């Protein structure tokens, strides 16, 4: 999952509709979820479910291994551990149990900020009817994100694999969003026309320039709203990224002690692959 600053200066007269579509489709669709900043670039390679006394690592809906009540199961088979191996596994599991809920909480807060910033800034421009469609699009995106990163009581799930993300943000979802956009185009264009005609200036060109400047201000407003609300989130994301780098060291040591787990690398450093 990539946490990036929101840039909306491109929301000017000639590209408002296409930008709205792009914004709606530009959900977290990527090969894998990742955390990255200037210092680290970490990808998560498996779907992870954590509960107070259970860690489940899966891919394509199939369990790869799980740790339950201090017992390790790999491909459904129980693995007998020495006290030293059990201690290392417990230490690693505790780290996962700490990090996954943090990632999920961060994803949730980022989505809230994006939703609030975009709808607050664009609603006065698009008008009430078009804003209803925008709200529906944001709700649809939020619902999909909630299937990838969620909490149910003491259970946390983070779907991070390519398969999980592609299954969630699939062609059907893209068509759903596209239909929403197409159904709102009429009200959007009417609102834009009204905004242009009411803009300052005597000639149509002057009105267009005034409206373009207004849209630039909307982009600035969104950017300022996001920046003001994400400073603490950026610090948390940086800490998470650093924690996952530490987790990779733990995982490497764990694989040396428990060879049965060596095929399963939950977190990897993308920078090291370049």
C-alpha positions in Angstrom: 0.0 0.0 0.0 1.5 3.3 -1.0 0.7 6.4 1.1 1.2 9.5 -1.1 0.2 13.1 -1.0 -3.0 14.1 -2.9 -2.4 16.4 -5.9 -5.4 17.8 -7.6 -4.2 20.9 -9.4 -5.2 19.1 -12.6 -8.9 19.6 -11.8 -9.4 22.4 -14.3 -12.2 23.1 -16.7 -11.2 20.9 -19.6 -10.3 17.9 -17.5 -12.7 17.9 -14.6 -14.8 15.0 -15.8 -11.9 12.8 -16.8 -10.1 13.7 -13.6 -13.1 12.7 -11.6 -13.2 9.3 -13.3 -9.5 8.9 -12.8 -9.7 9.8 -9.2 -12.5 7.2 -8.7 -10.7 4.4 -10.5 -7.3 5.3 -9.0 -7.9 3.1 -6.0 -5.1 1.2 -4.3 -4.7 -1.2 -7.3 -1.2 -2.4 -7.4 0.8 -5.6 -7.4 1.1 -5.8 -3.7 0.4 -3.6 -0.7 3.5 -1.7 0.3 4.8 0.9 2.8 7.4 3.2 1.5 9.2 6.4 2.1 12.6 7.8 1.4 14.2 5.4 4.0 12.5 2.1 3.2 10.3 0.4 0.7 8.6 -2.7 2.1 6.1 -5.0 0.4 3.7 -7.5 2.0 3.6 -10.7 0.2 0.9 -12.7 1.9 -2.6 -12.1 3.4 -2.4 -12.0 7.1 -5.1 -12.7 9.7 -4.3 -12.0 13.4 -6.2 -12.8 16.6 -5.0 -12.7 20.2 -3.7 -16.2 20.1 -3.6 -17.0 16.4 -1.6 -15.9 13.3 -2.8 -17.1 9.9 -0.7 -16.5 6.8 -2.5 -17.3 3.5 -2.3 -16.7 -0.3 -5.2 -17.0 -2.8 -7.5 -17.9 0.0 -5.3 -20.9 0.9 -3.6 -21.3 4.3 0.2 -21.4 4.1 0.9 -21.6 7.8 -0.6 -20.7 11.1 0.5 -20.3 14.7 -2.2 -21.2 17.1 -1.8 -21.6 20.9 2.0 -21.7 20.5 1.7 -24.6 17.9 2.9 -24.2 14.4 1.1 -25.7 11.4 2.7 -25.6 7.9 0.5 -26.6 5.0 -1.9 -28.0 7.6 0.8 -30.2 9.2 1.9 -29.8 12.8 5.6 -28.9 13.2 7.3 -30.0 16.4 9.5 -27.2 17.8 12.2 -27.0 20.3 11.9 -24.5 23.2 14.3 -22.2 21.4 12.3 -22.4 18.2 9.0 -21.9 20.0 10.4 -18.8 21.7 11.6 -17.3 18.4 8.3 -18.1 16.7 6.3 -16.5 19.6 8.5 -13.3 19.4 7.9 -13.0 15.7 4.2 -13.7 16.0 3.9 -11.0 18.7 5.5 -8.5 16.3 3.0 -9.4 13.5 0.2 -9.1 16.0 1.3 -5.6 16.8 2.0 -4.3 13.3 -1.0 -5.6 11.3 -3.6 -3.7 13.4 -1.5 -0.5 13.0 -1.5 -0.9 9.2 -5.3 -1.4 9.2 -5.9 1.7 11.4 -3.6 3.8 9.2 -5.5 2.7 6.0 -8.8 3.6 7.6 -7.7 7.0 8.7 -6.2 7.8 5.3 -9.5 6.9 3.5 -11.4 9.1 5.9 -9.1 12.1 5.1 -9.3 11.5 1.4 -13.1 11.3 1.5 -13.5 14.4 3.6 -11.1 16.5 1.7 -12.3 15.6 -1.8 -16.0 15.8 -1.1 -15.7 19.1 0.9 -13.7 20.8 -1.8 -15.6 19.6 -4.8 -19.2 19.7 -3.6 -19.5 23.5 -4.0 -18.2 23.2 -7.6 -20.1 20.1 -8.7 -23.4 21.0 -7.2 -25.7 18.9 -4.9 -26.8 16.3 -7.5 -23.3 15.6 -8.8 -22.0 15.5 -5.2 -24.4 12.7 -4.4 -22.8 10.6 -7.2 -19.4 11.5 -5.9 -20.4 10.4 -2.4 -21.6 7.1 -3.8 -18.3 6.6 -5.6 -16.3 7.3 -2.5 -18.5 4.9 -0.5 -18.0 2.2 -3.1 -14.3 2.6 -2.9 -14.4 2.6 0.9 -16.4 -0.6 0.9 -13.8 -2.3 -1.2 -10.9 -1.1 0.9 -12.8 -2.4 4.0 -12.7 -5.9 2.5 -8.9 -5.7 2.2 -8.1 -4.2 5.6 -10.6 -4.6 8.4 -11.1 -5.3 12.1 -13.9 -7.5 13.5 -13.6 -7.4 17.3 -10.2 -9.0 18.2 -9.7 -10.2 14.6 -7.7 -8.2 12.1 -7.3 -9.0 8.4 -4.9 -7.5 5.9 -5.2 -8.7 2.3 -1.9 -7.8 0.7 -1.3 -10.2 -2.2 -1.8 -9.4 -5.9 -4.6 -11.9 -6.1 -6.5 -10.4 -3.1 -6.2 -6.9 -4.5 -7.1 -7.8 -8.1 -10.1 -9.8 -6.9 -11.3 -6.8 -4.9 -10.7 -4.1 -7.5 -11.7 -6.2 -10.5 -13.3 -5.4 -13.8 -16.8 -5.5 -12.3 -15.8 -2.8 -9.8 -14.3 -0.7 -12.5 -17.5 -1.0 -14.6 -19.6 0.0 -11.5 -17.5 3.1 -11.0 -17.6 4.0 -14.7 -21.4 3.7 -14.7 -21.6 6.0 -11.7 -19.5 8.5 -13.5 -21.4 8.3 -16.7 -24.7 8.7 -14.9 -23.5 11.9 -13.2 -21.9 13.5 -16.3 -25.1 15.5 -17.1 -25.4 17.1 -13.8 -21.6 17.7 -13.7 -21.6 19.4 -17.1 -24.6 21.6 -16.1 -22.9 22.6 -12.9 -19.7 23.4 -14.7 -21.6 25.5 -17.3 -23.4 27.4 -14.6 -20.1 28.0 -12.8 -18.4 29.3 -16.0 -21.2 31.6 -16.9 -21.3 33.1 -13.4 -17.5 33.6 -13.3 -16.0 37.1 -13.4 -15.2 38.6 -16.8 -16.9 40.0 -19.8 -15.8 37.6 -22.6 -16.2 33.8 -22.5 -12.4 33.4 -22.5 -12.2 35.6 -19.4 -14.8 33.6 -17.7 -13.0 30.4 -18.6 -9.8 31.7 -17.2 -11.5 32.8 -14.0 -13.1 29.4 -13.6 -9.8 27.7 -14.3 -8.2 29.8 -11.5 -11.1 28.8 -9.2 -10.4 25.1 -9.9 -6.7 25.6 -9.2 -7.8 27.1 -5.8 -9.9 23.9 -5.2 -6.8 21.8 -5.8 -4.8 24.0 -3.4 -7.6 23.7 -0.9 -7.6 19.9 -1.1 -3.9 19.8 -0.8 -3.8 22.0 2.2 -6.6 20.0 3.9 -4.7 16.8 3.3 -1.3 18.2 4.4 -2.8 19.6 7.6 -4.4 16.3 8.5 -1.6 13.9 7.5 1.4 15.1 9.3 0.8 12.8 12.2 -0.1 10.0 9.8 3.1 10.4 7.9 5.0 10.0 11.2 3.1 6.9 12.0 3.7 5.5 8.4 7.4 6.2 8.8 7.4 4.3 12.1 5.5 1.4 10.6 7.9 1.2 7.7 10.8 1.1 10.1 9.1 -1.5 12.2 8.5 -3.7 9.2 12.2 -3.5 8.3 12.9 -4.8 11.8 10.3 -7.5 11.3 12.2 -8.7 8.2 15.3 -9.2 10.3 13.3 -11.2 12.7 11.8 -13.2 9.9 15.2 -14.0 8.4 16.4 -15.3 11.8 13.2 -17.3 12.3 13.7 -19.0 8.9 17.2 -20.0 9.9 15.8 -21.6 13.1 12.7 -23.1 11.5 13.5 -24.1 7.9 9.9 -25.2 7.3 9.0 -21.5 7.2 11.7 -20.3 4.9 9.5 -20.4 1.7 7.2 -17.9 3.3 8.5 -14.3 3.3 5.7 -12.1 4.6 7.7 -8.8 4.2 10.4 -8.0 1.7 12.5 -4.9 0.9 11.8 -3.7 -2.6 14.8 -1.4 -2.5 17.2 -4.3 -2.1 15.8 -5.9 -5.3 16.8 -2.9 -7.5 
